[in-house]
Amino acid sequence: MLGASHRVLRPAGRLAFHTIELPPGLARAKRRRAISIGPPAVTVRTSYLGLLQSAGFIEVDAVDLTAEYLATQHRWLAATLRHEEGLRGALGDDAVGAGIERRQRTVNAIEEGLLLRTLYTATR
Amino acid sequence: MAQEPLLEPERFGHRYAASGEAAPRAAELEALGSDYSATGYTTREQADGLGRLLALGPASVLVDIGAGCGWPGLYLATAFGCSVISVDPVIEGARAALERIDSDGLGPRALALLGTGEHLPIRPGSIDAVVHADVMC
């Protein structure tokens, strides 16, 4: 996807994206737990800084947004519980129940330092 | 260890199809400050930050990869006046984005395409800025 982004950008065009990733150096058990809780592609082992540079980007930068990620997860959880009845009607009991459980597990994982959220920017 | 598939068309399609429902809209507004059936973590404040970082303006063409129903790409087109190509692999997302383009009057400067980030149906070297929010995770 980074290669395709580089291809469509004009020279000096800019890329910016948010992503959730694992902290470097997690012990094996914590890494396994983070992968089980985090989103599907959180298993990426190579740093995005390296991937961006390999794709040909320059002026690559990263900003940690983990504190904001935790605050947003708390807001999602509170909003989901506040609107739970209506959400169950719109999305179904299974989806909402699983969603609440997933958000609670994610809050715990962020607080334990198992998941990060980062803003990456780069120039073609 | 069992992993969820990277693309979850059933999960996202179901969510996007419920985009007009009151409770999902209210929850999203409280969590993110947006109303685009977004389910991720990019807040309105962060979306505004993306627009400034990418120096978006009326002369810019933006591609939003994995845009779902249009967050943040269609929002950025409205807020910063840029043109946007909204790309998503889920038919319900692309359809909802098209409806939003129509209802927001973005037609002349917005497109919604069905596609993935790996295969963008866009001419090389033609785009000013690319954005994606929690797609590669």
Boltz contact constraints between the chains, C-beta under 6 A:
constraints:
  - contact:
      token1: [A, 1]
      token2: [B, 117]
      max_distance: 6.0
  - contact:
      token1: [A, 1]
      token2: [B, 118]
      max_distance: 6.0
  - contact:
      token1: [A, 4]
      token2: [B, 117]
      max_distance: 6.0
  - contact:
      token1: [A, 4]
      token2: [B, 118]
      max_distance: 6.0
  - contact:
      token1: [A, 4]
      token2: [B, 120]
      max_distance: 6.0
  - contact:
      token1: [A, 5]
      token2: [B, 130]
      max_distance: 6.0
  - contact:
      token1: [A, 7]
      token2: [B, 124]
      max_distance: 6.0
  - contact:
      token1: [A, 8]
      token2: [B, 120]
      max_distance: 6.0
  - contact:
      token1: [A, 8]
      token2: [B, 122]
      max_distance: 6.0
  - contact:
      token1: [A, 8]
      token2: [B, 127]
      max_distance: 6.0
  - contact:
      token1: [A, 9]
      token2: [B, 127]
      max_distance: 6.0
  - contact:
      token1: [A, 10]
      token2: [B, 125]
      max_distance: 6.0
  - contact:
      token1: [A, 13]
      token2: [B, 127]
      max_distance: 6.0
  - contact:
      token1: [A, 13]
      token2: [B, 128]
      max_distance: 6.0
  - contact:
      token1: [A, 14]
      token2: [B, 54]
      max_distance: 6.0
  - contact:
      token1: [A, 14]
      token2: [B, 129]
      max_distance: 6.0
  - contact:
      token1: [A, 15]
      token2: [B, 130]
      max_distance: 6.0
  - contact:
      token1: [A, 16]
      token2: [B, 50]
      max_distance: 6.0
  - contact:
      token1: [A, 16]
      token2: [B, 53]
      max_distance: 6.0
  - contact:
      token1: [A, 16]
      token2: [B, 54]
      max_distance: 6.0
  - contact:
      token1: [A, 16]
      token2: [B, 131]
      max_distance: 6.0
  - contact:
      token1: [A, 17]
      token2: [B, 132]
      max_distance: 6.0
  - contact:
      token1: [A, 18]
      token2: [B, 42]
      max_distance: 6.0
  - contact:
      token1: [A, 18]
      token2: [B, 133]
      max_distance: 6.0
  - contact:
      token1: [A, 18]
      token2: [B, 134]
      max_distance: 6.0
  - contact:
      token1: [A, 19]
      token2: [B, 136]
      max_distance: 6.0
  - contact:
      token1: [A, 19]
      token2: [B, 137]
      max_distance: 6.0
  - contact:
      token1: [A, 20]
      token2: [B, 137]
      max_distance: 6.0
  - contact:
      token1: [A, 39]
      token2: [B, 137]
      max_distance: 6.0
  - contact:
      token1: [A, 40]
      token2: [B, 3]
      max_distance: 6.0
  - contact:
      token1: [A, 40]
      token2: [B, 4]
      max_distance: 6.0
  - contact:
      token1: [A, 40]
      token2: [B, 6]
      max_distance: 6.0
  - contact:
      token1: [A, 41]
      token2: [B, 6]
      max_distance: 6.0
  - contact:
      token1: [A, 41]
      token2: [B, 136]
      max_distance: 6.0
  - contact:
      token1: [A, 41]
      token2: [B, 137]
      max_distance: 6.0
  - contact:
      token1: [A, 42]
      token2: [B, 137]
      max_distance: 6.0
  - contact:
      token1: [A, 69]
      token2: [B, 41]
      max_distance: 6.0
  - contact:
      token1: [A, 72]
      token2: [B, 41]
      max_distance: 6.0
  - contact:
      token1: [A, 75]
      token2: [B, 31]
      max_distance: 6.0
  - contact:
      token1: [A, 76]
      token2: [B, 31]
      max_distance: 6.0
  - contact:
      token1: [A, 79]
      token2: [B, 27]
      max_distance: 6.0
  - contact:
      token1: [A, 79]
      token2: [B, 30]
      max_distance: 6.0
  - contact:
      token1: [A, 79]
      token2: [B, 31]
      max_distance: 6.0
  - contact:
      token1: [A, 80]
      token2: [B, 27]
      max_distance: 6.0
  - contact:
      token1: [A, 83]
      token2: [B, 23]
      max_distance: 6.0
  - contact:
      token1: [A, 83]
      token2: [B, 26]
      max_distance: 6.0
  - contact:
      token1: [A, 83]
      token2: [B, 27]
      max_distance: 6.0
  - contact:
      token1: [A, 86]
      token2: [B, 23]
      max_distance: 6.0
  - contact:
      token1: [A, 87]
      token2: [B, 23]
      max_distance: 6.0
  - contact:
      token1: [A, 90]
      token2: [B, 18]
      max_distance: 6.0
  - contact:
      token1: [A, 90]
      token2: [B, 21]
      max_distance: 6.0
  - contact:
      token1: [A, 90]
      token2: [B, 23]
      max_distance: 6.0
  - contact:
      token1: [A, 90]
      token2: [B, 24]
      max_distance: 6.0
  - contact:
      token1: [A, 91]
      token2: [B, 18]
      max_distance: 6.0
  - contact:
      token1: [A, 121]
      token2: [B, 53]
      max_distance: 6.0
